Amino acid sequence: MLRETGLWQDVRELPQALAATLDARDGVSDVAALLAREGVRRVVASGNGAAYYVAVALWLASLEGRRGPEVVAVPSGLLARGSFRWREGDVLLAVSSSGEFRDLVEAVEAGAPRPYAAITANAGSTLGSSAGARTLVAVPHQRAVTHTQAFCGAVAAVLAVWSEATGDRGLAAALAAAPDGVEGVLPAAEAWAQEAGADDAQAAIAFGSGPGWAAALEAALLLEEVAGVPAEGVETREGATSAMMALQPGHLAVSLPVADAADPLLDEAEEVCRERGALVLRAPAAGGDRRLAAIATFPAAALLAARVGLARGLDVDRPAWTDAYYRVARQAT
């Protein structure tokens, strides 16, 4: 059944979608120049849901590698309706696949600093068309409501911008290898999801170290929106401490490795979650730079969520929450 879903097909095409975004580099230099221009002190990266996790991935990447301007990741709801206190030297980086997310549009209309930058899949959207610079994400297909190619493409795009803005050749090289890395992990991710034994999970946590925290946030969102499983995404030490407290038999703990290096903290978190009675699953991930963790672990997380959702009798391509989401997420017309 999994292979019959649009979600599975969208995930299978991730390598091609990533390559299309990275090869085109549509607007990457323009956004990098805007973020790195003289006078910029702070990049305020913002979005909602998966788009916010793209902002978190950028913030975590900014803590490693070459130095650049300060980055903060802010949920777009905090920017809406003029309640956010902007500072001199701030630049907004708005992340929205549709380019129409209500809170970001309101933030721009309410006086966010201009010019601002956008990461979007829709150049002609409200946010894309009025941005001082925008990077375009390629989304060849979106058969399922859940963003797959859009999420991974946005992570790749924002890190491509960051690598150029900071002159980080190592990050640029890692991004160039990302499509092949994802292609290589797809068979293992599908087999892992099919054999995970998590079909009856009642609740879940996901955890990852460093940049893996962004991956954990997205993995938890996938379990919620695709499988209908209440889930929380946390940093690894949170997984070993506060997040494990309510775990019990029938619960799931998804462990997300970053790169190929050993991670004793991940081992420790898995052990304590297992002691609480949870089913602990370590996801297969594409190797490479740890800053790409949100992309490297995405296939496994998405396919696991789809497998669990199908076992629960859900429509994983168009979940029951879809209409309610669009009603509150988009601008009123």
C-alpha positions as CSV (number, residue, x, y, z in Angstrom):
1,M,0.0,0.0,0.0
2,L,2.8,2.4,0.8
3,R,4.1,2.5,-2.8
4,E,0.6,3.3,-4.0
5,T,0.5,6.6,-2.2
6,G,1.4,10.0,-3.6
7,L,3.5,10.7,-0.6
8,W,5.8,7.7,-1.4
9,Q,6.1,9.0,-5.0
10,D,7.0,12.5,-3.8
11,V,9.7,11.1,-1.5
12,R,11.1,8.9,-4.2
13,E,11.6,11.9,-6.4
14,L,13.4,13.9,-3.7
15,P,16.9,13.5,-5.3
16,Q,15.7,14.9,-8.6
17,A,13.8,17.8,-6.9
18,L,16.9,18.6,-4.8
19,A,19.1,18.6,-7.8
20,A,16.7,20.9,-9.7
21,T,16.8,23.5,-6.8
22,L,20.6,23.3,-6.3
23,D,21.5,23.3,-10.0
24,A,19.2,26.2,-10.8
25,R,20.5,28.4,-7.9
26,D,17.6,30.7,-8.8
27,G,18.1,33.8,-6.7
28,V,20.7,32.3,-4.4
29,S,23.3,35.0,-5.0
30,D,20.7,37.8,-4.7
31,V,19.5,36.6,-1.3
32,A,23.1,36.0,-0.1
33,A,24.0,39.5,-1.1
34,L,21.0,40.9,0.7
35,L,21.8,39.0,3.9
36,A,25.5,39.8,3.8
37,R,25.2,43.5,2.8
38,E,26.8,46.2,5.0
39,G,24.7,47.1,8.0
40,V,23.0,43.8,8.5
41,R,23.4,42.7,12.1
42,R,20.7,40.1,12.4
43,V,18.9,37.8,10.1
44,V,15.4,37.0,11.4
45,A,14.4,33.8,9.6
46,S,10.7,32.9,9.9
47,G,8.0,30.6,8.7
48,N,5.3,28.3,10.0
49,G,5.4,24.6,10.7
50,A,7.9,22.9,8.3
51,A,8.9,26.3,7.0
52,Y,9.8,27.4,10.5
53,Y,11.9,24.3,10.8
54,V,13.8,25.4,7.7
55,A,14.6,28.6,9.6
56,V,15.7,26.5,12.6
57,A,18.0,24.5,10.3
58,L,19.6,27.7,9.1
59,W,20.0,29.0,12.7
60,L,21.6,25.7,13.8
61,A,23.9,25.7,10.7
62,S,25.0,29.3,11.5
63,L,26.3,28.1,14.9
64,E,28.8,25.8,13.0
65,G,31.3,26.5,10.2
66,R,32.2,29.9,9.0
67,R,30.9,33.0,10.8
68,G,28.3,35.3,9.3
69,P,25.6,37.7,10.6
70,E,23.6,36.6,13.7
71,V,20.7,34.4,12.8
72,V,17.5,33.9,14.9
73,A,14.7,31.6,14.0
74,V,11.3,33.0,14.9
75,P,7.8,31.4,14.4
76,S,5.9,33.6,12.0
77,G,3.0,34.0,14.4
78,L,5.3,36.1,16.6
79,L,5.9,38.5,13.7
80,A,2.3,38.9,12.7
81,R,0.3,42.1,13.5
82,G,3.2,44.2,14.4
83,S,4.0,42.6,17.8
84,F,7.7,41.8,17.1
85,R,10.3,44.3,18.1
86,W,12.6,44.8,15.1
87,R,16.1,46.2,15.7
88,E,18.3,48.4,13.6
89,G,20.3,46.1,11.2
90,D,17.6,43.4,11.0
91,V,16.7,41.7,7.8
92,L,13.7,39.4,7.4
93,L,14.2,36.0,5.6
94,A,10.6,34.8,5.0
95,V,10.2,31.0,4.3
96,S,6.9,30.0,2.7
97,S,6.5,27.4,-0.1
98,S,3.2,29.0,-1.3
99,G,4.4,32.6,-0.6
100,E,1.0,33.3,0.8
101,F,1.2,32.3,4.5
102,R,-0.9,34.8,6.4
103,D,1.3,35.6,9.3
104,L,4.3,36.4,7.1
105,V,2.2,38.6,4.7
106,E,0.9,40.4,7.8
107,A,4.4,40.9,9.1
108,V,5.5,42.5,5.9
109,E,2.5,44.7,5.7
110,A,2.9,45.7,9.4
111,G,6.3,47.2,8.9
112,A,9.0,44.4,8.7
113,P,12.2,45.9,7.5
114,R,12.6,46.3,3.8
115,P,14.0,45.0,1.6
116,Y,13.4,41.5,2.8
117,A,14.4,38.1,1.4
118,A,12.1,35.1,0.6
119,I,12.6,31.4,0.1
120,T,9.6,30.2,-1.8
121,A,8.3,27.8,-4.5
122,N,6.1,30.5,-6.0
123,A,7.9,33.5,-7.5
124,G,4.6,35.2,-8.3
125,S,3.2,35.0,-4.8
126,T,2.6,37.9,-2.5
127,L,5.8,37.3,-0.6
128,G,7.9,36.2,-3.7
129,S,6.9,39.2,-5.9
130,S,7.4,41.9,-3.3
131,A,10.7,40.6,-1.8
132,G,13.9,42.5,-2.4
133,A,15.5,39.2,-3.3
134,R,14.1,35.7,-3.4
135,T,15.4,32.1,-3.9
136,L,13.1,29.8,-5.8
137,V,12.6,26.2,-4.6
138,A,11.9,23.6,-7.4
139,V,8.9,21.4,-6.6
140,P,8.4,19.2,-9.7
141,H,5.5,17.3,-8.1
142,Q,3.3,17.6,-5.0
143,R,0.9,14.7,-5.0
144,A,0.4,14.7,-1.2
145,V,-0.6,17.6,0.9
146,T,2.5,17.1,3.1
147,H,5.5,19.1,1.9
148,T,8.3,16.7,0.9
149,Q,10.1,18.2,-2.0
150,A,9.3,21.7,-0.9
151,F,10.7,21.2,2.6
152,C,13.9,19.5,1.6
153,G,14.3,22.0,-1.3
154,A,13.9,24.9,1.1
155,V,16.5,23.5,3.5
156,A,18.9,23.1,0.5
157,A,18.1,26.6,-0.8
158,V,18.6,28.3,2.6
159,L,21.9,26.5,3.2
160,A,23.0,27.4,-0.3
161,V,22.3,31.0,0.5
162,W,24.2,30.7,3.7
163,S,27.2,29.0,2.1
164,E,27.5,31.8,-0.4
165,A,26.9,34.6,2.1
166,T,29.7,33.2,4.4
167,G,32.0,31.8,1.7
168,D,31.7,28.3,3.2
169,R,33.0,26.0,0.5
170,G,32.6,22.9,2.7
171,L,28.9,23.5,3.0
172,A,28.6,24.1,-0.7
173,A,30.3,20.8,-1.5
174,A,28.1,19.0,0.9
175,L,25.0,20.4,-0.7
176,A,26.3,19.4,-4.2
177,A,26.5,15.8,-2.9
178,A,23.1,15.8,-1.2
179,P,21.0,14.5,-4.1
180,D,23.2,11.4,-4.5
181,G,23.2,10.9,-0.7
182,V,19.4,10.9,-0.6
183,E,19.2,8.6,-3.6
184,G,21.5,6.2,-1.8
185,V,19.5,6.1,1.5
186,L,16.0,5.7,-0.1
187,P,16.0,1.8,-0.2
188,A,17.2,1.6,3.4
189,A,14.6,4.2,4.5
190,E,11.7,2.3,2.9
191,A,12.8,-1.1,4.3
192,W,13.2,0.5,7.7
193,A,9.8,2.1,7.7
194,Q,8.1,-1.1,6.5
195,E,9.8,-3.2,9.2
196,A,9.7,-0.7,12.1
197,G,6.9,-2.3,14.0
198,A,5.5,1.1,15.0
199,D,2.0,0.7,13.5
200,D,0.3,0.8,17.0
201,A,2.3,3.8,18.4
202,Q,0.1,5.9,20.6
203,A,2.5,8.8,21.0
204,A,6.1,9.6,20.0
205,I,9.2,11.7,20.4
206,A,12.0,12.3,17.9
207,F,15.4,13.6,18.8
208,G,18.6,14.6,17.1
209,S,21.9,16.3,18.1
210,G,22.9,19.8,16.9
211,P,21.4,20.4,13.5
212,G,19.6,17.1,14.0
213,W,17.2,19.1,16.2
214,A,15.6,20.6,13.1
215,A,15.3,17.1,11.7
216,A,13.6,16.0,14.9
217,L,11.1,18.9,14.7
218,E,10.2,17.9,11.2
219,A,10.0,14.1,12.0
220,A,7.6,14.9,14.8
221,L,5.4,17.0,12.5
222,L,5.3,14.2,10.0
223,L,4.1,11.8,12.6
224,E,1.4,14.2,13.6
225,E,0.2,15.3,10.3
226,V,0.5,12.1,8.3
227,A,0.1,9.4,11.0
228,G,-2.1,11.2,13.5
229,V,0.3,10.4,16.3
230,P,0.9,13.0,19.0
231,A,4.6,13.7,18.8
232,E,7.3,16.0,20.1
233,G,10.6,16.9,18.4
234,V,13.5,17.7,20.6
235,E,17.3,18.0,20.9
236,T,19.0,14.8,22.0
237,R,19.7,15.9,25.6
238,E,16.0,16.9,25.9
239,G,15.2,13.4,24.6
240,A,17.3,11.8,27.3
241,T,15.8,14.0,30.1
242,S,12.5,15.8,29.9
243,A,11.0,14.3,26.8
244,M,11.4,10.7,28.1
245,M,9.5,11.3,31.3
246,A,6.0,10.4,29.9
247,L,7.2,7.5,27.7
248,Q,5.8,4.1,28.4
249,P,5.1,0.8,26.5
250,G,3.2,1.6,23.3
251,H,5.1,4.8,22.7
252,L,7.7,5.5,20.0
253,A,11.1,7.2,20.2
254,V,12.7,8.0,16.8
255,S,16.5,8.6,17.0
256,L,18.0,10.7,14.2
257,P,21.7,10.4,13.6
258,V,23.7,13.2,12.0
259,A,26.5,12.6,9.5
260,D,28.6,9.4,10.1
261,A,30.2,10.2,13.4
262,A,29.5,8.3,16.6
263,D,27.2,10.1,19.0
264,P,27.4,8.9,22.6
265,L,24.6,11.3,23.6
266,L,22.3,9.7,21.0
267,D,23.2,6.2,22.4
268,E,22.4,7.4,25.9
269,A,19.1,8.9,24.9
270,E,18.1,5.7,23.1
271,E,19.0,3.7,26.2
272,V,16.9,5.7,28.7
273,C,13.9,5.8,26.3
274,R,14.1,2.1,25.9
275,E,14.2,1.7,29.7
276,R,10.9,3.6,29.9
277,G,9.3,0.9,27.7
278,A,9.2,2.9,24.4
279,L,10.0,1.3,21.1
280,V,13.3,3.0,20.0
281,L,14.0,3.2,16.3
282,R,17.2,4.7,14.9
283,A,16.5,6.0,11.4
284,P,18.8,5.4,8.5
285,A,20.3,8.7,7.2
286,A,22.3,9.8,4.3
287,G,25.9,10.6,5.3
288,G,27.7,13.9,4.9
289,D,27.8,17.2,6.6
290,R,25.8,17.3,9.8
291,R,24.2,20.6,8.9
292,L,22.2,18.7,6.3
293,A,20.6,16.5,8.9
294,A,17.0,17.7,8.1
295,I,17.4,16.5,4.5
296,A,19.4,13.3,5.3
297,T,16.9,11.9,7.7
298,F,13.7,13.1,5.9
299,P,13.0,10.0,3.7
300,A,13.0,7.7,6.7
301,A,10.8,10.0,8.8
302,A,8.3,10.6,6.0
303,L,8.0,7.0,5.0
304,L,7.7,5.9,8.6
305,A,4.8,8.4,9.1
306,A,3.1,7.1,6.0
307,R,3.4,3.5,7.0
308,V,1.9,4.2,10.5
309,G,-0.8,6.4,8.9
310,L,-1.8,3.6,6.5
311,A,-1.9,1.1,9.3
312,R,-4.3,3.4,11.2
313,G,-6.6,3.6,8.1
314,L,-5.8,7.2,7.3
315,D,-5.6,9.0,4.0
316,V,-1.9,9.9,4.1
317,D,-2.1,12.0,0.9
318,R,-5.0,14.3,2.0
319,P,-5.4,14.1,5.8
320,A,-8.6,15.1,7.5
321,W,-7.1,18.4,8.8
322,T,-6.3,19.8,5.3
323,D,-9.3,22.2,4.9
324,A,-9.0,23.5,8.4
325,Y,-5.3,24.2,7.9
326,Y,-5.8,26.2,4.7
327,R,-8.7,28.2,6.3
328,V,-6.4,29.6,9.0
329,A,-3.1,29.6,7.1
330,R,-3.9,31.7,4.1
331,Q,-4.9,35.3,3.6
332,A,-8.6,36.0,3.8
333,T,-10.1,36.8,0.4
